[in-house]
């Protein structure tokens, strides 16, 4: 993935932080990654994209908030700022990516999709994800 490493990490952390806060002391968060072939983001077809999904088994996103969760100042918590998901979406969009959300009680899934070929504003910086075989 080509882009700003720190921004991409921040986007993932913002989504994970929301999941942690939604779960409280109980629950489980799972991160899944995979490569997707021939995936369309916006009007552009990408040969290969990286998908990172953050999945939790918390209470789900309330229906009245579901359509607006990526807008600034929208939060389901009394002490929330409502900026985390808005910032995450902005950072992913800056990398020509997409962030999606599906939620119901017991299962919330945010997926971040990023093209593996990129020509965005910060294409001089590179982030490489490597797997260490065990």
N, C-alpha and C positions, 0 to 999 in steps of 0.2 A: 504494500500500500504506500503510495506516495502522498506525503502531506506533513503537517506539523504534528510530530509525535506527542508533544505535551497537550495539544488541543484534543487529540483523539483519546488520550488517556483520561482527560478531564470529562469528556462526553460519557465515557463508560462509567467513570466513578460517580457522576451525577445520577445516572440511572440506578446504579447499585445502591447508592446512599438512600435514594427514595424507597427502594425495596426494603432495605434494613429498617428504615423508619416505619414503614407500613407493617412490618412483621413484629416489631417490638422484641420481646425476649424469646419468642418461639417462632418456629417456621424454618423454611429452608430456601436458599437461593442457589440456583444452578446457572452456570454460564456454559453455553454451547457455541461452538464455532463450526463453520463449514464453508466450503467454497460452493457457489451457485453459478451455473453456466447459463448463458443467454438470458440475462435478467434485465428488465427494463426499469430504469429510474427516470421519472419524468417522461420526456419524449425520447430519451436516448437508450438504445439497446447496448448492453455491455456484454462482452464475451465472457467475462469472469468477474464475480464480485465476492467479497468476503462478508459473511454474515456472522454477527455476534449477537446471540440472544441471551437476555437476562430474564430468568424465569423464577417466579416465587409462588408460594402457596398461601399467601396472605389473604386478607379480606376482599381484595379486588378494589377496583376504582368505582366510586359511586356513579351511578348512571348520570346524575345531573352534572358531573364534572367531566365525564368521558370525552365529550367532543371538544373540550377546551383545555385539556391538560397541557398542551404545548404553548399556550398563551402565557405571557408574563403575569405574575401576581395571582395565578389560579393555584390554589392549594386545598387539599382536603384536611390539612392539619391546622389547628388554631394558631400554632406558633410557626407555621411554614411561611416562607417568603414567596413561594410560587415561581422561583427563578431557575431551579435546577433543570427541569425538563425543557424549558424554553432555551436555556443556554446550550444544553445537549443538542437539541434540534438545530440550532443555529450553527454550532460547530460541525455537525455532520453535514449540513447543507453546504457549508463552505468547502467541503471536500467532495462535492458533487454526489453526496450520499443521501440516504433515506433512513428515517427512523419510524418504525411502526409500533402499534400497541394493540393488543387484544387482551381483554380482562373480563373475568367473572369471579365470583367468590371462590376462593381456593386455587385460582390459577391466573396469574398476570404474566404476560410475555411481551417484553420490549425487544425488538430486533433492530439492530443497526446494520445497514447494508452499505458497503463502500466499494467502489470500483477498484479493481486491481490495476487498471490502467487509468491514469488520472492526468488531467491537464489544468488543474485548478490554480488559484491565486498563489499558492505557496509551493509549487511543484519542485522547487529547488531542494526541499527537505525531504528526506526519505525515512520511513518507518519500516523496518523489516521484522516480521514475526517469524521466529524460528521455533521448531519443535525439537527438543532433545530426546532422541530415542532412548528408552529405558530398557 
